[in-house]
Amino acid sequence: MSWTKNVGKSSIRVAAAVLLLSQLLGATGSVSAASKDVEVHLLGINDLHGQLDTTSIVNDKKVGTAPILATYLKEAQAKYEHFLLFHNGDSVGASAPVSSLDRDEPTMEWMNMMGFDVASLGNHEFDQGIAALKAQIFGGLDPKEGKVTHAGAKFDYVNANVIETSTGKTLIKPYVIKEVGGVKIGFIGLVTKATPAKVSPSATAGVRFLSTEEEVEAVNKYAQELQDQGVETIIVLAHDPATTKDGVTTGEAADLAKALPADSPVDVIVAGDNHGYANGEVNGKLIVQAYSYGTAFEDIKLMIDPTTGDVTEKSATVITTYQEGVKEDPESLAIIKKSLDKHPELTKPVGTTDGSVTRTDAYNNEAPLGNLIADAMRQADFGDDGGAADFAFMNPGGIRADLPQGNVTFADLAKIQPFGNTLVKLELTGEQIQTLLEQQWGTNADGTPNTKTLQISGLKYTADFNKPVAERVTSLSLEDGTAIDPAKTYTAVVNNYMAAGGDNYKVLVDAKSSLAGPIDLDVFYQYIVDTYKGGSIKAKIEGRITNLASSTEQTDIPVTTDFISRAEFVSALVDILKLNEVATAPTFKDVAADAAYADAIAEATHAGFIQGYDGNFNPDHDITREEAATILAKLLNNQASDKNAATIISGFEDSKTVSSYAVESMAKLIDKGILGAAEENLLQPKQGLSMNEAKALIQKAVVVAKAS
């Protein structure tokens, strides 16, 4: 970002002037005295999703909102002589109502005010189609309802892997060059290849997405073009998932890094989409991601040789935007106030909750909030005098937030259903309903499960995960227990995203009839008002969905498939082993001394079962099968296997998805008969564990350890 770009920001100008003066007087500055390398800081965010006024909770502390994030970013800018500001996809879409009610123009206004330099496209930029995407970026009348005129971005958007079919060229420019501190930096943009499956099919009409191989070729091609223009520092803004855990970085962004040549001029790949944390190096490329919703930002430090343009050092820090003690940025507050003044309904309470109406585990099981939304959809008025539909189905990915404890406003409801989807009433046979439920259980390209459990109203079913998908639904009935007739025609309400085959619910495209109706948020709001009349909003798990967990032994007893946390797993382990040797609190930064699980974590640490990562234990994160294996393998430390670990793992179809740190541990447990396939010939190392599964694993490991 150029110096003149900030002349209107007095506080930053003064701070920067002080910094320059200190450099002139000989203090340590942003140019190394030894190497004369130029120090550049790339300050960035990803997946903001228009959450301008949304407060999130991290480690029991309030974080986020645009005014808080802006203060952090402006203070960071004031510290550095040379910096650039970027956003890596999904700046808009699935937004808070303070932004979405005006087609995300408030978010674009905020980004323009902040002086962003470059941004990439995310899948949510495609939510409303190509015409709407271009209006937001380049300015003009928004095609949806034709009520909002966009000013356009005052910064560059880049993308290299979305091709307009009519021209054969990239939808927008594939890269851009920025000059700062006398050095040139190139930015290439990418968006996740899963975008067509994440948005309505009509939203990507007229474009195609490059395959994995084509994408790698494109990055190599544009990197060479940048080098031909004298650019040796190259950043890929890849709105692709990535996660760093226990020092290992995985995901699409990591796969891209591995696919690029080891001597590729690409220095950094910024990740996004999965709202996670990433900060690690893969094949010489630094991969970084800073969660989502403005709860954090990344500060990527580059030391660049001004003669060659090469990066000589690179590192990154992800900073959480805690609210405590931080003054809100007045320019950001003014943008939010303008929207709230325009939409006063956002602040009016429509009821209260006790905090129990949540979407917890909605991708795998029935959730209270899922039931509430599906019930509202089923009652929707389509103006056809048809009354309530027989059924309603809500995709879990469309439920974006929980109902808060205390007062609930229209704004809170809009955060839950931010897409403005149209509800659609379909006619489906009982057989098609069965097929729809089967389509909940997909498979990723690497063989791992891709489950998107529909939230339902008007029916109930049992799914036996010991059976193949085509046989998994073992009972299917109306709410009163009457069996659903495969040949009978029923009415079902879904949103237009699902009706068009989104999220792989392809059977809906073959519905006998289709009737478009009201907006989902309007229906949800009116249902809350009419049903609860400003009082307590209630919803609970009612047994609409019964999942029978997969196990090596058949059982007729339904067991929960809720995934347990790392803290719960460790607590179960300590309980079964009856450990009671320490009296000191655990040393992890994110484990409070008075937490219910603190003693168990302290015992497990003392026994050498756990060590955490970077001073944290992440107690609330779901524990995966491979994480559990690394803990339990420590019970068997003196039991070496005669077989090669990689050979043992290779016997499973998804062996390549096992993280390198977990290969030996999983192999040891497999070899000792403790751990088996999760489903058919799949290890599913990234899948969570239910409490039943965890206790069974621990008990097997303890038996084997005692027998040795």
VEXDO-556057 format. One line per 10 residues: number of its first residue (from 1); their letters; for each residue x, y, z of C-alpha. Coordinates in pm, whole numbers, plus 32768, in hexadecimal, padded with zeros to 4 digits. Layout:
BEGIN
NUM) A) X Y Z  ...;
END
This chain:
BEGIN
1) MSWTKNVGKS) 8000 8000 8000  808E 8151 7FA0  80DE 8261 809D  7FEC 8356 7FF8  7ED1 8261 801E  7EBE 82AB 8191  7EE8 8422 819B  7D86 8447 821B  7DC4 8367 8347  7E6C 8454 8437;
11) SIRVAAAVLL) 7EB6 835C 854E  7F65 826F 8460  8020 8389 83B6  80AA 840C 84FF  810F 82B1 8576  81B6 8263 842C  8270 83AE 8434  82F7 835D 858E  8369 820B 850B  841C 82AC 83E4;
21) LSQLLGATGS) 84C3 83A8 84C7  8543 8294 85AB  85D8 81E6 847D  868A 8321 840D  871F 8340 8569  87A8 81E0 8558  86A3 810F 860D  864E 7FB5 858E  8565 7FDF 8467  84CA 7F12 8354;
31) VSAASKDVEV) 860A 7EFA 8289  8716 7E13 8310  885E 7EC8 834C  891C 7D91 82ED  886F 7D1B 81B4  87AD 7E51 814E  8686 7D6F 8110  8538 7E1D 8104  8444 7DB2 8213  82DE 7D9C 8194;
41) HLLGINDLHG) 81B1 7D34 8260  807E 7C9E 81B7  7F56 7CD9 829C  7E2F 7C03 8241  7CE3 7B66 8296  7C0B 7A59 81F9  7A9C 79F4 8212  7A1C 7B3A 82A5  78BE 7AE4 8224  783D 7C44 8262;
51) QLDTTSIVND) 7841 7C0B 83DB  786E 7D7D 841F  77C1 7D80 8572  77E8 7C14 85DA  7898 7BCB 8723  792E 7A6F 8740  79B8 79BE 8872  7B1B 7932 8880  7BA4 78A3 89C4  7A75 7934 8A79;
61) KKVGTAPILA) 7AD0 7A91 8A00  7A1C 7B74 890A  7AC7 7B9F 87BA  7A80 7C32 8666  7997 7D37 85C7  7A0C 7E20 84B5  7A51 7F46 85A3  7B38 7E6E 8678  7BE0 7DC9 854E  7C16 7F1D 84AE;
71) TYLKEAQAKY) 7CC6 7F9C 85E4  7DB1 7E72 85E6  7DFD 7E98 8473  7E35 800E 8489  7F1C 7FE4 85B3  7FDF 7EDC 84F3  7FFA 7FC2 83C7  807D 80D6 84A7  8199 7FF5 851E  821F 7FA3 83C6;
81) EHFLLFHNGD) 82B7 8078 82B5  8261 7F82 81A1  811D 7EBB 81A2  7FFE 7E43 80C9  7E9B 7DEC 8133  7DE2 7CC4 8099  7CA8 7BF1 80B8  7CA8 7A85 804E  7B48 7A2A 7FDD  79E7 7A29 806E;
91) SVGASAPVSS) 79F1 7B93 80D7  787A 7B8E 808A  7767 7A8A 8089  76CC 79D5 81B4  76E0 7B2E 824D  7653 7BD5 8381  7515 7C99 8331  75C1 7DE6 836F  7671 7D94 8227  7590 7C9B 8173;
101) LDRDEPTMEW) 7453 7D71 8174  7507 7E5D 8088  75A5 7D4A 7FB7  76F0 7D67 8075  7733 7EC8 8001  7787 7F2C 816D  789D 7E29 816F  7926 7EA7 8026  7914 800A 80B0  79D6 7F9A 81E4;
111) MNMMGFDVAS) 7AE5 7EF4 8113  7B06 802B 803A  7B1E 8103 8172  7C30 8023 81FE  7CF9 8043 80BF  7D1B 7ED5 8062  7E18 7E9B 7F4C  7DB1 7D4B 7EBF  7CAB 7C3C 7EF1  7C58 7AE7 7E63;
121) LGNHEFDQGI) 7B0B 7A45 7E17  7A72 7949 7F07  7956 785C 7EBE  785E 7947 7F67  78AC 7A5D 7E71  77F1 797A 7D7B  76BA 794F 7E56  75D6 7A2C 7D83  7672 79E8 7C31  7777 7A82 7B4D;
131) AALKAQIFGG) 76B8 7BC5 7B07  7698 7C11 7C7B  7807 7BBD 7CB2  7872 7CB2 7BA5  778A 7DC3 7C26  7821 7DAB 7D82  7985 7DB3 7D02  796E 7EA3 7BDC  783F 7F72 7C43  76DF 7F8D 7BBD;
141) LDPKEGKVTH) 757A 7F29 7C09  755E 7DE3 7CC6  7485 7CF4 7BFA  73D7 7C63 7D2B  729A 7D36 7D5C  734B 7E5A 7CB1  734A 7F2E 7DEE  74BC 7F56 7E3B  75BE 8007 7D65  7722 7F9D 7DB6;
151) AGAKFDYVNA) 783D 8098 7DB9  7937 7F88 7D5D  7A7E 7F26 7DFE  7B94 8028 7E07  7C90 7F0C 7E0E  7CEC 7DE5 7D30  7C3E 7C95 7D2B  7CFD 7B70 7C92  7CA4 7A0D 7C2B  7D55 7918 7B46;
161) NVIETSTGKT) 7C81 77DC 7B4E  7B24 784D 7AE5  7AF8 785D 796C  79DC 7906 78AD  795F 7805 77B6  78FE 790D 76B6  7A5D 799F 769C  7B41 788E 771F  7BEA 7995 77F8  7BF7 79BF 7970;
171) LIKPYVIKEV) 7AC0 7A5B 7A08  7B92 7B76 7A98  7D05 7BBE 7A7E  7DD3 7A99 7B00  7EDC 7B62 7BB4  7F4F 7CBD 7C14  809D 7D5C 7C67  80C5 7E41 7D94  81FD 7F0D 7DD9  825A 7F6B 7F3C;
181) GGVKIGFIGL) 83A7 7FD8 7FCE  8444 7FC7 7E77  83FA 7E55 7E48  82EE 7DAD 7D77  81FE 7CA7 7DFC  8117 7BD8 7D1F  7FC6 7B50 7D95  7F1C 7A2E 7CE1  7DB5 79DB 7D42  7D0B 7887 7D5F;
191) VTKATPAKVS) 7BBD 780C 7DE8  7B6C 76B2 7E6A  7B13 75BB 7D59  79ED 754D 7E32  7938 7695 7DE3  783F 75FB 7CEC  77CB 750E 7E00  77B6 7627 7F01  76D1 7714 7E41  7595 76F4 7D74;
201) PSATAGVRFL) 75DC 7662 7C1A  754F 779D 7B79  764F 786E 7C34  776F 77E3 7B68  76BE 77E4 7A18  77A9 7865 790B  78EE 7806 79B6  79BC 76CF 79F2  7ABC 767F 7AFF  7C12 75F7 7AA9;
211) STEEEVEAVN) 7C66 7494 7B0D  7D7C 7452 7C07  7E78 7418 7AF3  7E08 754A 7A2E  7E1A 761F 7B68  7F83 75BD 7BAA  7FD8 7609 7A3F  7F2E 775D 7A5F  7FEF 77B8 7B9A  8136 7754 7AF3;
221) KYAQELQDQG) 80D9 7817 79BA  807F 7959 7A6F  81A9 793A 7B58  8287 7930 7A23  81D4 7A60 7992  8215 7B19 7AD8  8384 7AB9 7ACD  8397 7B33 7968  8324 7C85 79F0  8434 7C88 7AF8;
231) VETIIVLAHD) 8361 7C03 7C18  8406 7AFA 7CF3  832D 7B18 7E2A  81E9 7A60 7DDF  80BB 7A2A 7EC0  7F9A 7941 7E68  7E52 79B2 7F04  7DB1 785A 7EFB  7C58 7849 7F95  7CA2 76D9 7FD9;
241) PATTKDGVTT) 7C8A 7625 8129  7DBC 75EC 8204  7DF6 758D 836D  7F32 7581 843D  7F1F 748C 855E  803C 73FE 862A  812E 74A8 853E  80A0 7406 8404  7FE5 74CF 82FB  7EE3 741B 8226;
251) GEAADLAKAL) 7DC6 746F 8139  7D95 74E6 7FD2  7E8C 7604 7FFE  7F93 750E 8078  7F45 7428 7F53  7F7E 754D 7E69  80CE 7596 7F0D  8136 742B 7EDE  80C8 742D 7D71  819A 755F 7D1E;
261) PADSPVDVIV) 830B 752D 7CD0  83F1 753D 7DFD  84A5 7661 7D56  8361 7714 7CFF  8379 788F 7D2A  823C 7882 7DFD  829E 78EC 7F5D  8154 78F1 801B  7FFE 784E 7FF1  7EEA 78F3 80BA;
271) AGDNHGYANG) 7DD2 77FD 8107  7C60 782A 8157  7B07 778D 8140  7B12 76A0 826C  7B2B 77BD 836C  7C57 7717 840F  7DB6 7764 8484  7EE4 7723 83AB  804B 7792 83D4  814B 769F 834D;
281) EVNGKLIVQA) 8231 7654 822C  81EF 754E 811F  82E4 750F 8004  838C 765C 8045  8248 7724 803F  81C7 77D2 8176  8053 7787 81A6  7F83 786D 8282  7E13 7891 82E1  7D77 796E 83EF;
291) YSYGTAFEDI) 7C2F 78CB 8455  7AFF 799D 83E7  7A02 7AB1 8437  7B17 7BA8 848A  7B6F 7AEA 85C8  7CDC 7AEE 855D  7DC7 7B6E 8451  7F14 7AFA 83CB  8051 7BC8 83CF  8136 7B2E 82C9;
301) KLMIDPTTGD) 8298 7BB5 82E2  836F 7BA8 81A9  84DA 7C0F 818E  851A 7C5B 801F  8668 7C95 7F72  8633 7DDE 7EB6  8732 7D7D 7DAD  86B1 7C24 7D4E  854C 7C48 7DCE  856B 7AF7 7E7E;
311) VTEKSATVIT) 84DA 7AAC 7FD5  85FA 7A64 80C2  8526 7A2D 81FA  83B4 79F0 8235  82DD 79B5 8366  817D 79F5 83DB  80BC 7A40 8517  7F44 7A15 8542  7EBB 7B1A 8633  7D6B 7AF0 86E1;
321) TYQEGVKEDP) 7C9A 7C2F 86EE  7C37 7C31 885D  7B4C 7D4E 88B3  7BB7 7D90 8A19  7C76 7ED5 8A3B  7C5C 7F25 88C7  7BB4 8064 884F  7AC0 8037 8730  7B17 80DE 85E7  7A26 8206 85B5;
331) ESLAIIKKSL) 7A20 81EE 8438  79B0 8083 844E  78AB 80D7 8555  781E 81E2 846E  77E8 80E5 8355  7730 7FF9 8441  765D 8113 84D2  75F4 8182 8378  7572 8023 8330  74C2 8001 8480;
341) DKHPELTKPV) 741A 8153 8453  739C 80DB 8302  731E 7F91 8395  729B 7FD0 84F7  71F6 7E79 84FD  734F 7DE3 8537  7351 7E51 86A2  71EF 7DEC 870F  71CE 7CAE 87E9  70E8 7B9A 8766;
351) GTTDGSVTRT) 7113 7AB3 8891  720F 7A1D 8983  72CB 78D3 89AB  738A 781F 8ABD  74AC 77E1 89CE  744B 7679 897B  73C2 76B5 881B  7501 766A 875C  757B 75C3 861C  7674 74E8 86DA;
361) DAYNNEAPLG) 76E1 73BA 8609  75DA 7407 84FF  76B5 736E 83EF  7699 721A 8498  7561 7215 8570  7416 72B6 85C1  7446 7411 865A  734D 74EB 871B  7377 7614 8633  735C 7532 8503;
371) NLIADAMRQA) 720B 74B6 8580  7191 761A 85B8  71F3 768D 845B  7161 7559 83B2  7019 7584 8471  7004 76ED 83FB  7048 7688 8292  6F3C 757C 829B  6E35 767D 8305  6E91 7776 81F0;
381) DFGDDGGAAD) 6D72 780F 812A  6D9F 77E0 7FB4  6C55 7886 7F5A  6BCD 773F 7ECF  6AD3 76F9 7FE7  6B90 75B8 801E  6BD0 75E1 818F  6D04 7557 8237  6DE3 7472 816A  6E14 7308 81C9;
391) FAFMNPGGIR) 6F87 7336 8201  709D 7439 820B  7214 7408 81DD  7325 7502 823B  7491 74D8 81D3  757C 7504 8300  7669 75E5 823F  7554 76E8 8226  753F 770C 83A2  7650 7809 83E6;
401) ADLPQGNVTF) 762C 7862 8557  7580 7803 869D  7464 78B9 8749  7509 7988 885C  74B7 796E 89CC  73D4 7A89 8A3B  7325 7B77 894D  7305 7B06 87E4  72E6 7C0D 86D2  729B 7C01 8561;
411) ADLAKIQPFG) 7410 7C39 8530  7458 7AF7 85EC  7366 7A36 850D  7404 7ACD 83D9  755B 7A58 8448  74D0 78F7 8456  7439 7905 82F7  74FD 7A13 8241  74DF 799F 80D7  7387 7A26 8081;
421) NTLVKLELTG) 7329 78D9 7FE4  71D0 789F 7F52  7108 777D 7FDD  7089 767F 7EE1  6F6C 7585 7F0B  6FAC 743F 7E52  6EE3 7306 7E0D  6FB4 71D2 7E5B  6F65 7062 7E75  6FB5 6F9D 7FAD;
431) EQIQTLLEQQ) 70C5 6EEF 7EE8  7161 7040 7E91  7155 70A4 8001  721E 6F6A 8050  7318 6FC0 7F3F  7336 7123 7FC4  7398 709F 811A  749A 6FBA 807A  7533 70E3 7FC7  758D 7176 811C;
441) WGTNADGTPN) 76B1 7083 812D  77AB 70DF 8022  791C 7098 7FF8  7A3B 7189 7FC0  7B37 715A 7EA9  7C2F 70C5 7FA1  7B33 6FC0 8014  7AD7 7066 815D  7965 7094 81B7  78B3 71D3 8158;
451) TKTLQISGLK) 777C 71D0 8233  7678 72E5 8223  7559 726E 82FE  7414 7318 829F  734C 73BD 83B4  71E8 7340 838E  707B 737D 83E4  6F50 7298 83B5  700C 714F 83B1  70FE 707B 8475;
461) YTADFNKPVA) 71F3 6F6B 8417  7300 6E81 8495  7453 6E62 83EA  7533 6D34 842E  769D 6D96 83E3  7700 6C28 83DF  7650 6C0B 828E  76AC 6C96 8136  760A 6DE0 80D4  74FE 6D3F 7FF8;
471) ERVTSLSLED) 7486 6C71 8121  74D3 6D63 823B  7373 6DEE 8273  72D6 6CCB 832D  718E 6D75 838C  70DE 6EA4 82FB  6F8F 6F29 8373  6EB3 7053 83B5  6ECA 70F8 850A  6DB4 7014 858C;
481) GTAIDPAKTY) 6E6D 6EDA 8523  6DA7 6E94 83E4  6E92 6E04 82E1  6EDA 6EDD 81B2  6E53 6E3C 8076  6F61 6E2C 7F66  6E59 6E56 7E53  6D93 6F70 7EF2  6DCE 70DF 7E98  6E1B 71D1 7FB5;
491) TAVVNNYMAA) 6E5F 7348 7FC9  6FAF 73BE 804E  7041 7519 8088  71B2 755D 8045  7275 7695 7FE9  72C5 76EC 7E80  7431 768C 7EB2  73CF 7527 7F06  72B8 751D 7E02  73BB 755D 7CF4;
501) GGDNYKVLVD) 748D 7434 7D66  7579 74F0 7E4D  7641 7429 7F52  7612 72F2 7E79  749B 72D4 7EBE  746D 7283 7D4F  732A 71C2 7D72  7273 730A 7DB3  72AE 7375 7C4C  71C7 7259 7BE3;
511) AKSSLAGPID) 70A1 72CE 7CB7  6F49 72A2 7C17  6EF4 7414 7C48  6F9A 754C 7CD4  6EFD 7686 7D66  6FD3 77AF 7DCC  6F66 786A 7F02  6FD9 7961 800E  7137 79B5 808B  71B9 78C5 8194;
521) LDVFYQYIVD) 7213 79D6 828E  70BC 7A78 8271  7016 7929 82BB  70FF 78E2 83E1  70C4 7A3C 8476  6F48 7A27 8456  6F41 78C9 84E8  7003 793E 861B  6F1E 7A6C 8649  6DDC 79A7 861C;
531) TYKGGSIKAK) 6E41 7876 86E6  6EF2 7910 8811  6E53 7A6E 8819  6F87 7B15 88A9  6FB5 7A0E 89B8  70A6 78EF 89E9  710E 7844 88A5  7120 76CB 88D8  71AF 75B0 8807  7250 7465 8861;
541) IEGRITNLAS) 72C4 7319 87D6  718E 7241 87B1  720B 70FA 871F  71BB 7154 85B8  730D 70BF 8553  739A 6F84 85F3  74FB 6F25 858B  7582 6DCD 85DE  76FB 6DEF 85F8  77E0 6D15 8526;
551) STEQTDIPVT) 7898 6C0B 85EF  793E 6ABC 85BB  782A 6A14 8683  76C2 6A37 8615  75DD 6AD6 8715  7470 6B2E 871D  74AA 6C3D 8820  74B0 6DA1 8798  75E7 6E58 880A  7640 6FC4 87E2;
561) TDFISRAEFV) 7725 7028 86C4  776C 7181 8753  78E1 71BA 8731  7995 71F2 8879  7A9B 72F5 88C4  7C0B 72C8 890F  7BC3 731B 8A7C  7AAF 7215 8A8D  7B91 710A 89F9  7CA9 7154 8AED;
571) SALVDILKLN) 7BB1 7154 8C0E  7B31 6FFC 8BA5  7C98 6F7A 8B8B  7CF9 6FFD 8CE3  7BB8 6F73 8D79  7BED 6E16 8CEB  7D5C 6E13 8D56  7CFC 6EA8 8EAA  7E20 6F9C 8E9F  7E46 7074 8FD7;
581) EVATAPTFKD) 7FAE 70E1 9001  7FC0 725C 8FDC  7F31 7385 9096  7FA1 749D 8FB2  7ED5 754F 8EA6  7F1D 7505 8D36  800F 75EF 8C88  7F51 7621 8B44  7EEE 7788 8AF8  7D8E 7725 8A8D;
591) VAADAAYADA) 7D3F 7643 8BB7  7CBA 7704 8CE2  7D1F 7680 8E37  7BB3 766B 8EA1  7B3A 75BB 8D64  7A7F 7476 8D9F  7B82 73B9 8CD4  7CB8 746A 8D5E  7D1A 7352 8E4F  7CFE 7249 8D40;
601) IAEATHAGFI) 7DD6 7312 8C4F  7ED8 734A 8D61  7EE1 71D3 8DA9  7F00 7179 8C38  8018 7276 8C0B  80D3 71EE 8D38  80AF 708B 8CB3  8140 70F7 8B65  8009 70B3 8A95  7FDC 7217 8A15;
611) QGYDGNFNPD) 80B5 7343 89D1  7FD9 7439 8913  804C 752B 880A  80E6 7683 882E  8081 7695 899C  7F14 763B 8956  7E50 74F9 8975  7D13 755A 88B5  7C33 74A8 89B0  7AED 74F7 88FB;
621) HDITREEAAT) 7B5B 747C 87A4  7ACA 732F 8731  7BD0 721F 8755  7C18 7160 8616  7C63 6FEF 85F2  7DCF 7037 85A3  7DF6 7123 86CE  7D61 701A 87B3  7E51 6F1B 8720  7F83 6FF0 876E;
631) ILAKLLNNQA) 7F13 7005 88DA  7EBE 6E95 8903  7FFB 6E24 8854  80BC 6EAF 897D  8020 6D99 8A4F  80DA 6CA7 896B  822A 6D55 895A  82E9 6C17 89A9  8234 6B45 88A7  82E8 6B70 875F;
641) SDKNAATIIS) 824F 6AD6 8628  8309 69F1 853E  8250 6A8B 841A  829C 6BD3 836E  819F 6CDE 83D4  8170 6D60 8273  812E 6BFF 81F9  8020 6BCB 82FE  7F76 6D15 82AA  7F8C 6CD9 8133;
651) GFEDSKTVSS) 7E90 6BC1 8151  7D79 6CC4 816E  7CE6 6D83 8047  7D13 6ED7 80F1  7E72 6E96 8176  7EFB 6FD2 80D6  7E10 70A8 81A8  7EBA 7041 82ED  7F90 715F 8373  8101 710C 837A;
661) YAVESMAKLI) 8114 713B 84F5  8005 7031 8528  807C 6F1D 843B  8148 6E5A 853B  8043 6E7F 864D  7F20 6E0E 8576  7FF0 6CF0 84E9  8049 6C7B 8648  7EDD 6C77 86B6  7E72 6BC4 8577;
671) DKGILGAAEE) 7F85 6AC2 85A0  7F19 6A7C 8706  7DAD 6A56 86A5  7D41 6B8E 8760  7CE0 6C65 8637  7C29 6BF4 8500  7B84 6C8A 83CF  7A7F 6D95 8411  79B2 6D27 82E5  79F9 6C12 81E9;
681) NLLQPKQGLS) 7B6D 6C3B 8195  7B8B 6DA4 820A  7C51 6E21 8337  7BAF 6F7B 8330  7CC7 7011 8406  7C2A 716D 840E  7AD6 70ED 8484  7A67 712F 85E9  7A16 7033 86F7  78DB 7001 87C0;
691) MNEAKALIQK) 7900 6FC4 8934  789F 6E58 8901  79AB 6E2B 87F7  7AAE 6EDE 88CB  7A71 6E08 8A00  7A7E 6CCC 892F  7BCE 6D33 889C  7C5D 6D91 89EF  7BEC 6C4C 8A8E  7C87 6B7D 8975;
701) AVVVAKAS) 7DCF 6C3C 8995  7DD5 6C0C 8B0F  7D97 6A95 8AEC  7EB1 6A6F 89EF  7F9E 6B47 8AC2  7F59 6A79 8BFE  7F86 6931 8B44  80E5 6989 8AD5;
END
